Each structure stands twice: as C-alpha cells, then as structure tokens.
C-alpha cells in the first residue's frame, strides 16, 4: 500500500454526491526520460526491470540480469527521491571473482518474471517476498528474504500454470490476505490465429507458502503446452477459467487487442490502481511477424481489487514520436515513488514491436530486423514518468463554471486541504455543509476566500480563518463552486505514507 490515510480521490463517483458542469478526466503523466542506464559489465548480457519497493527509508528498483550460460539473477538500484538511482555494493553475489557489485542471490533459482514486496505479516526472516514465475521452475513460486539481498526458494509451486510476464503481488492489509495479479486467457475471445485473448487474473490466498487452490473442473481448459516449446514444461498449460479474470478486453476494445499485464498497486486501503499494457495485434506471418504488435499503457481503478473499471480508455502513456526511444512498445513496472508534490512511475519500452522479425524457424533467410543489437554501456534501461501527487484523475469544472459536492466524510484534521489547480483563468470557492446538506455557519460560498493557483496542499479558509478544530470528528460535506478548475483530491486528515 502506498498511503494509509483516508483521502478522497475522484477516479469514480463514490465520494461525489453531486456534480454539475464537472467531468472526471484522466491526466497522463509527463515523460522525464531515462532514469537508469546499463553501466556495469554484468548487465551486458541483458536486463529486465521488474518492480519498485520501499524498504526502510529507501526505494529499490529490482531488475533481473542475464549473466550468460543460462544463468539469471537479480540486482537492484536504490533511491531516496525516485529520480536519482545508484547501485549499492551488496557484497553478496560473486561476479568474476569479486562481490563488489549490486547482484542479489536467488539460491540458484531460474528466475524469469517476478514481483518483490514487503510482507508486514511475516516473521522477520521472511518479511521480503518474491513471487516469481519460470516455466523451467514448474510455474509460479515464492522466495523469501530477511533483507532483500539473498532469497531462498520455498519448496513447491503456488500454481502449476504458464503465467508468463511480470505479476503484481502484495499483502492486502484491508482483507488480511495476499493478492497476486497475473496472466490469464479468455478462450471465448480468440484473436486469430491465437486461440484466446490475454487477460489479468486475480489470485487470493492467506498462505503464500502453500499451493493456491484453483478450479480443477473449469470448462474449456487449454491443451498441455507443445513439446516443441522445449522449456521443460511439457505438462503445463495456460489459465483459462481456472482462476477469475478481473481485467479483460471487452466490446469497447479493438477486437485485435488484449490486456498484457496489470502493473497493479494498492494505492490506498480502498483504492487500487493498475496501468495495464494494451497489446494491439498485427497480422501474423506471412503477412507480418509471429505474435507481433504495438503496446502502450492504459489506466484502471478499483475500490476492492476485484471489480475493476476502465472508464478512461485513452492511453495513459502514449508511444513516442519517431525520434523517441519507445515508439512501438511500453510496459509499466509495478510500484511508484511519491516524493513531495509528485509521484514517479517507471516503464520500459522499445523501438521494436512485440514480435518484430519473428518468423518460423524454417524460413531462410531471416529478415534483417530479426537481428537485435546486443546491449551496450550507456543504453537506457528504465524510463521515468512524473505524475502529480494524486493526479491520476481529476474532477474538472467547465470554463463557464461547475459545482461539486462530496458525500459526507469525517473531518480528522483541524484544517481541510485540497489538491487543486485553477491556473490563472480559473477560480474556486468552497463551502462546508452538515450531513443533512445545510450550510455550516460561517463557511458558506460567500464566506469563502478565493481559491486560485496550483497547489497539492491548498488550505481552505473562510474570511481568512482556516481553523476547523470545532468540526474535528464530525461528518461534513465539501461544496466546491469553480470554473476552469481541476480538483484532484480532498484531505480530511494528514497525508501519511503506508508502513513498509
């Protein structure tokens, strides 16, 4: 969880009683360019960024590293502000006779995709969890660590399915269980020649060290994977209806598109955000390439982590212009870093499409685009996008004016703050109402001081007075009358980062 307070956000109408002349608007972040580059010799075999996790007073960006001869391990960089990242010398994993590196030990596990999080319910020697997946490891598995430097694999598998691509995993303190979002499929919605569409499944368990139950009698299972895939998983298959899909392509999406991964986080106790990649498939070989297409980033939100809304179908992060680094493909990493007025999010991308250059094995000669340039020192590894604090979706009033009234909330702070942007052409005034809708004396729109500017911590005041101590613990509503104003959040209490 990112924050633990009870702020009001407006990615849906749950906290809104009335809005007139006000629309909910998705706000894309600003691209800030690369924040982590390939710098070390051990990264030249290839890297795959995974997730960002807060541990103590620092943030770690974990990524996998291919060391050669089929060996893969993990590494991480650290940051205090999410902008500047450094590689610590961990002294854990030897590389060419030296432990002066940032490599993590993973107990000889053949790690492919994964997500790392801090488990507040676990004993200290298991407080950091890694939920990984590798077909060579038999599916989804769990590793534990006391410090995130050295991980030990838990015996067995959580699930015996092919669950390729990074998952999103965390301990949901609201329900007291572990939640994992991973790769699913819908065989009722094929994208020929594929026999289904990718979806996001939700896995819930109260015991992360034991196999997860799934519907062994689910209809229309995938066939076992074909032997020619050659990865040691001939007795594995993909998920269709064995576990519930919670984010899926629907009739509003292009029929050629599916949902690649979730990149989900628990933002508040009752606010879950996801940044799924929408994968638009191109024609297959011989017209095109095998499993090829473009991917960009969308936005989804939920109040319970089960029922997800994709009300804003436009791109949250769009592909770059032709001279940019991510012209054809993007994936959001799991996790984010709040710092002062902003939130940093992280993504990877490419100038290559998903299957560019991929043709059947017997086709000769191979297309020139099939040859990838090997990684080099100085190559960008991770890109940073900067979002306003709580800025994902705002309640925007029309240029000619609008009105918003919140549902009742309990005031917990002696001052009431809002996250607002009127810029110069907009203006707003606020009133406080009792639960029954009557105006609280001295806090009418006429009493309100002018709200004008751009601030994540605007303190509301009436006739130059902001002290609301006499209302603390009482249920009230906030009315905002404005024009050309973006209202991002209301803070009935002090903002507070969640515990680790």
C-alpha positions in Angstrom: 0.0 0.0 0.0 1.3 3.5 -0.9 -0.7 5.7 1.5 -2.7 4.7 4.6 -4.9 7.8 5.2 -8.5 8.4 4.1 -8.2 11.0 1.4 -10.9 11.4 -1.2 -10.0 10.6 -4.8 -12.1 11.2 -7.9 -11.3 8.3 -10.3 -15.0 7.4 -9.8 -18.1 8.9 -8.2 -18.0 7.0 -5.0 -17.2 10.1 -2.9 -19.2 12.5 -5.0 -22.8 13.3 -4.1 -23.4 15.8 -6.9 -21.5 17.3 -9.8 -22.9 19.7 -12.3 -20.7 21.1 -15.1 -17.9 18.8 -13.8 -16.3 15.9 -15.6 -13.9 13.2 -14.4 -10.7 13.5 -16.6 -7.7 11.2 -16.9 -4.4 13.0 -16.6 -1.4 11.4 -18.3 2.0 11.8 -16.6 4.9 13.7 -18.1 7.7 11.7 -19.6 11.0 12.5 -17.9 13.3 10.3 -20.0 15.7 7.6 -18.8 16.5 7.3 -15.1 18.6 4.1 -15.1 21.2 3.1 -17.7 23.2 0.0 -18.4 26.5 0.8 -16.6 28.1 -2.5 -15.4 29.7 -5.4 -17.3 27.4 -7.9 -15.6 24.4 -6.1 -17.2 25.6 -6.6 -20.8 24.0 -10.0 -21.1 20.6 -8.4 -20.8 18.4 -6.9 -18.1 14.7 -7.0 -17.3 13.4 -4.4 -14.9 10.7 -5.7 -12.5 9.4 -3.6 -9.7 9.9 -0.8 -7.2 9.5 -1.4 -3.5 10.0 0.7 -0.4 12.2 -0.9 2.2 13.0 1.3 5.2 13.7 4.9 4.1 14.8 3.9 0.6 13.2 2.7 -2.6 14.7 -0.2 -4.5 14.3 -0.9 -8.2 14.8 -4.6 -8.8 15.7 -6.0 -12.2 16.8 -9.4 -13.5 20.3 -9.8 -15.0 21.3 -12.5 -17.5 24.9 -13.5 -16.7 25.4 -15.9 -19.5 25.3 -19.7 -19.9 21.6 -19.7 -19.0 22.2 -18.1 -15.6 19.9 -15.3 -14.4 20.0 -13.5 -11.1 18.6 -10.2 -9.7 20.1 -6.8 -8.9 18.8 -3.5 -7.6 19.4 0.2 -7.6 18.4 2.5 -4.7 16.9 6.0 -4.5 15.5 8.4 -1.9 13.5 10.6 -4.2 12.7 8.3 -7.1 14.7 10.5 -9.5 18.4 9.7 -8.8 19.3 6.0 -8.7 22.5 4.4 -7.5 23.8 0.8 -7.4 24.8 -0.2 -3.9 27.7 -2.6 -3.3 26.0 -5.5 -1.6 28.9 -7.9 -1.2 26.6 -10.9 -1.7 26.9 -12.5 -5.1 30.3 -13.0 -6.7 30.9 -12.0 -10.3 34.3 -12.7 -11.9 36.0 -13.1 -8.5 34.5 -10.0 -6.9 31.5 -9.3 -4.7 31.8 -5.5 -5.2 28.5 -5.3 -7.1 24.8 -4.9 -6.7 23.9 -8.5 -7.5 21.3 -10.4 -5.4 21.5 -14.1 -4.5 18.5 -16.2 -5.6 19.6 -19.6 -4.4 20.2 -21.0 -7.8 16.6 -20.4 -8.9 16.0 -20.0 -12.6 14.2 -16.7 -12.2 12.3 -15.2 -15.2 9.4 -12.9 -14.2 8.6 -11.7 -10.7 7.5 -9.1 -8.2 9.0 -8.3 -4.8 7.1 -6.8 -1.8 7.4 -6.3 2.0 5.1 -8.6 3.9 4.1 -6.9 7.2 2.5 -10.1 8.5 5.6 -12.4 8.1 8.4 -13.2 10.6 11.5 -11.1 10.1 13.4 -13.7 8.3 10.7 -13.9 5.6 9.5 -10.3 5.6 10.5 -9.7 2.0 8.7 -11.9 -0.6 9.4 -12.6 -4.2 6.6 -14.1 -6.2 8.2 -15.4 -9.4 7.4 -17.4 -12.4 9.6 -19.6 -14.7 8.4 -22.3 -16.9 11.6 -24.2 -16.1 10.7 -23.9 -12.4 7.3 -25.5 -12.9 5.2 -22.4 -12.8 4.7 -19.7 -10.0 6.8 -20.0 -6.9 7.7 -17.9 -3.8 11.1 -16.9 -2.4 11.7 -15.2 1.0 14.4 -13.0 2.4 15.1 -11.1 5.6 16.7 -8.1 3.8 16.1 -8.4 0.0 19.8 -9.2 -0.6 19.6 -13.0 -0.5 16.4 -15.0 -1.4 15.6 -18.6 -0.6 13.1 -20.6 -2.7 10.1 -22.1 -0.9 9.6 -25.7 -1.9 6.9 -26.5 -4.5 4.8 -24.1 -6.6 2.0 -21.8 -5.9 0.4 -22.6 -9.3 1.5 -25.1 -12.0 0.5 -22.9 -14.9 2.3 -21.0 -17.6 2.0 -17.4 -16.2 4.4 -15.5 -18.3 5.2 -11.8 -17.8 5.6 -9.9 -14.5 2.9 -10.3 -11.9 1.8 -7.7 -9.3 1.9 -9.1 -5.8 1.3 -7.5 -2.3 -0.2 -8.2 1.1 -3.6 -6.5 1.2 -4.0 -5.3 4.8 -7.6 -4.4 4.2 -8.6 -8.0 3.8 -5.6 -9.6 5.5 -4.6 -11.8 2.5 -2.1 -11.9 -0.3 -3.2 -10.8 -3.7 -1.5 -11.6 -7.0 -2.4 -10.3 -10.4 -1.0 -12.4 -13.2 -1.5 -13.6 -16.8 -4.8 -15.2 -17.8 -6.6 -16.0 -21.0 -10.1 -15.9 -22.5 -10.6 -18.7 -25.0 -14.1 -17.3 -25.8 -12.4 -14.3 -27.4 -9.8 -15.5 -29.9 -7.5 -13.2 -31.8 -6.7 -15.5 -34.8 -4.5 -17.3 -35.2 -4.3 -17.2 -31.4 -7.0 -19.3 -29.6 -7.7 -16.7 -27.0 -7.1 -13.2 -25.6 -4.8 -12.3 -22.8 -6.4 -11.1 -19.5 -5.4 -10.3 -16.0 -6.3 -12.9 -13.3 -6.6 -12.3 -9.6 -5.2 -14.8 -7.1 -6.1 -14.5 -3.4 -4.6 -16.6 -0.6 -4.0 -16.4 3.1 -1.0 -18.7 2.9 1.7 -17.7 0.4 3.9 -20.7 1.2 1.3 -23.3 0.2 -0.2 -24.1 -3.2 -3.1 -22.0 -4.3 -6.5 -23.7 -4.9 -7.9 -23.4 -8.4 -10.9 -24.8 -10.2 -9.7 -28.2 -11.5 -13.1 -28.7 -13.2 -13.2 -25.5 -15.1 -14.5 -25.8 -18.6 -12.6 -25.5 -21.8 -9.0 -25.8 -20.4 -6.0 -25.1 -22.6 -4.3 -28.1 -24.0 -1.0 -29.0 -22.5 1.9 -27.0 -23.9 3.5 -28.4 -27.0 6.8 -30.2 -26.7 8.4 -28.1 -29.4 8.5 -25.2 -27.0 11.4 -27.0 -25.4 11.5 -25.3 -22.0 10.9 -28.3 -19.8 7.2 -27.6 -19.3 5.5 -30.2 -21.5 2.9 -30.9 -18.8 1.9 -27.3 -18.2 -0.8 -25.2 -19.7 -2.1 -21.7 -19.6 -5.0 -20.4 -17.4 -8.5 -20.0 -19.0 -11.3 -20.2 -16.4 -9.4 -22.0 -13.6 -8.9 -18.6 -11.9 -11.1 -15.5 -12.2 -10.1 -12.8 -14.8 -10.7 -9.3 -13.4 -9.3 -7.1 -16.2 -10.2 -8.3 -19.7 -10.7 -6.8 -23.1 -14.3 -6.1 -23.9 -16.6 -4.8 -26.6 -15.2 -1.3 -26.3 -11.7 -2.5 -27.1 -10.4 -3.2 -30.6 -11.1 -6.9 -31.5 -7.4 -7.2 -32.3 -6.3 -6.1 -28.8 -5.9 -7.8 -25.4 -4.5 -6.9 -21.9 -0.9 -7.8 -21.5 -0.2 -7.3 -17.8 -1.6 -5.3 -14.8 1.1 -3.3 -13.1 -1.3 -3.0 -10.2 -0.7 -1.3 -6.8 -2.8 -0.8 -3.7 -2.7 2.9 -3.5 -5.0 3.4 -0.5 -6.8 0.8 1.6 -9.8 1.2 -0.7 -8.2 2.4 -3.9 -6.4 0.1 -6.2 -4.7 1.4 -9.4 -3.4 -0.5 -12.4 -1.6 0.5 -15.5 -2.1 -2.3 -18.0 -0.5 -2.6 -21.3 -2.9 -2.8 -24.2 -1.5 -5.1 -26.9 -2.8 -4.3 -30.4 -2.0 -7.4 -32.5 -0.8 -7.1 -36.1 -1.3 -9.8 -38.8 0.8 -12.9 -38.4 3.3 -14.4 -40.8 3.5 -14.4 -43.8 1.7 -11.0 -43.9 3.6 -9.9 -40.8 5.6 -11.4 -37.9 4.6 -14.0 -35.3 2.9 -12.6 -32.2 3.6 -9.0 -33.2 2.0 -5.7 -32.5 2.2 -2.5 -30.5 1.7 -1.9 -26.8 1.0 1.3 -24.8 -0.2 2.0 -21.3 -3.8 2.4 -20.0 -5.4 3.1 -16.6 -7.7 1.1 -14.5 -9.0 1.5 -11.0 -10.9 -0.4 -8.3 -12.3 0.0 -4.8 -11.9 -3.6 -3.8 -9.2 -5.0 -6.1 -11.8 -7.3 -7.7 -14.2 -5.1 -9.6 -12.0 -3.0 -11.9 -13.2 -0.1 -14.0 -11.6 1.1 -17.2 -13.7 4.2 -17.6 -10.9 6.1 -19.4 -10.0 4.1 -22.5 -7.5 6.5 -23.9 -3.8 5.9 -23.4 -2.3 6.8 -20.0 1.2 6.9 -21.6 1.3 7.2 -25.3 4.0 5.9 -27.7 6.8 8.3 -28.6 7.3 10.3 -31.7 9.6 8.7 -34.4 12.8 10.0 -32.8 11.9 8.7 -29.3 13.0 5.5 -27.5 9.6 3.9 -27.1 7.9 4.2 -30.4 6.3 0.7 -30.5 6.1 -0.9 -27.1 5.8 0.0 -23.4 5.3 -1.8 -20.1 4.8 -0.2 -16.7 6.8 -1.5 -13.8 5.0 -2.4 -10.6 5.3 0.3 -7.9 5.8 4.0 -7.6 7.7 6.6 -5.6 5.9 9.5 -4.0 8.1 12.5 -3.2 7.0 16.0 -2.3 4.4 17.2 -4.9 4.9 14.4 -7.4 4.8 10.6 -8.0 7.4 8.9 -10.1 6.3 5.9 -12.2 8.6 3.7 -14.3 8.3 2.0 -17.6 10.4 0.1 -20.1 9.9 0.4 -23.9 11.4 -0.2 -27.3 11.6 1.0 -30.8 10.9 -2.7 -31.7 7.4 -4.1 -31.8 6.5 -7.2 -29.8 7.4 -9.8 -32.3 9.4 -7.8 -34.8 11.5 -10.1 -37.0 10.0 -13.3 -35.6 9.3 -15.8 -38.4 9.0 -19.6 -38.5 12.3 -21.5 -37.8 12.5 -22.9 -41.3 12.2 -19.6 -43.0 15.5 -18.5 -44.6 17.0 -16.0 -44.9 15.7 -14.3 -41.7 14.5 -10.7 -42.1 17.1 -8.1 -41.3 15.1 -6.8 -38.3 15.4 -10.2 -36.7 18.9 -9.4 -35.6 18.9 -7.4 -32.3 21.8 -5.2 -31.3 23.3 -6.5 -28.1 23.1 -4.3 -25.0 25.8 -1.7 -24.6 27.1 0.5 -21.8 25.0 3.7 -21.8 21.8 2.1 -23.1 18.7 3.3 -21.3 17.2 0.6 -19.0 14.3 2.3 -17.3 12.3 5.4 -18.1 10.6 7.7 -15.6 7.2 9.3 -15.9 6.1 12.0 -13.4 2.6 12.3 -12.2 1.2 15.0 -9.9 0.5 13.7 -6.4 -2.9 12.1 -6.6 -3.1 13.5 -10.1 -4.3 10.4 -12.0 -7.9 11.6 -12.4 -9.4 15.0 -11.6 -12.8 16.5 -11.3 -12.7 19.3 -13.9 -15.2 22.2 -14.0 -16.2 23.7 -17.2 -14.8 27.1 -18.3 -18.2 28.6 -17.7 -18.4 27.0 -14.3 -19.4 24.0 -12.3 -20.3 22.6 -8.9 -19.2 19.5 -6.9 -20.5 18.3 -3.6 -18.8 15.4 -1.8 -20.5 12.7 0.1 -20.2 13.1 3.9 -16.8 12.4 5.4 -15.4 12.6 9.0 -13.0 15.6 9.4 -9.9 14.3 11.2 -7.7 17.4 10.9 -8.1 21.0 12.2 -7.5 22.2 8.7 -9.0 21.0 5.5 -6.8 20.8 2.4 -7.4 20.2 -1.2 -5.3 19.3 -4.2 -6.3 21.8 -6.8 -5.2 23.6 -10.0 -7.2 26.7 -11.2 -4.2 28.1 -13.2 -4.8 31.8 -14.0 -8.1 31.6 -15.9 -9.9 29.6 -13.2 -11.1 30.3 -9.7 -12.9 28.4 -7.0 -14.8 28.9 -3.7 -15.7 26.3 -1.1 -18.4 25.8 1.4 -18.9 23.3 4.3 -22.2 21.5 4.7 -23.6 19.4 7.5 -24.6 15.8 6.8 -28.2 17.0 6.0 -27.0 19.5 3.4 -27.4 22.7 5.4 -24.6 25.2 5.4 -22.3 25.3 8.4 -22.5 28.8 9.8 -19.5 31.0 8.7 -18.4 28.5 6.0 -20.7 29.4 3.0 -19.5 30.1 -0.5 -19.9 33.8 0.2 -17.6 33.5 3.3 -15.0 31.5 1.3 -11.7 33.1 0.5 -10.7 32.9 -3.2 -9.0 29.7 -4.3 -6.7 30.4 -7.2 -3.4 28.8 -8.0 -1.9 25.4 -8.4 -1.1 23.5 -5.1 -1.3 20.0 -3.8 -1.8 21.4 -0.2 -4.2 24.3 -0.6 -5.6 25.1 2.9 -9.3 26.2 2.7 -10.2 29.3 4.6 -13.3 31.5 5.2 -12.8 35.2 5.9 -9.1 34.5 6.4 -9.7 31.8 9.1 -8.7 28.1 8.4 -9.1 26.6 11.9 -11.7 23.9 11.9 -10.9 22.4 15.3 -14.6 22.7 16.3 -15.6 20.4 13.5 -13.0 17.6 14.1 -14.7 14.2 14.5 -17.9 15.4 12.8 -19.4 14.4 9.5 -19.4 17.1 6.9 -19.6 17.7 3.2 -17.5 19.9 1.0 -19.0 22.0 -1.8 -16.8 23.5 -4.4 -18.0 26.0 -6.9 -15.5 26.7 -9.6 -14.7 27.4 -13.2 -11.8 26.0 -15.3 -10.6 24.2 -12.2 -9.1 20.7 -11.7 -9.8 19.2 -8.3 -7.6 16.1 -7.7 -8.2 15.2 -4.0 -9.6 16.3 -0.7 -7.6 15.6 2.5 -9.8 15.3 5.7 -6.7 14.1 7.5 -2.9 14.4 7.3 -1.4 12.5 4.4 0.6 9.6 5.5 2.7 7.0 3.8 1.8 3.4 4.5 4.1 1.3 6.6 6.6 -0.8 4.8 
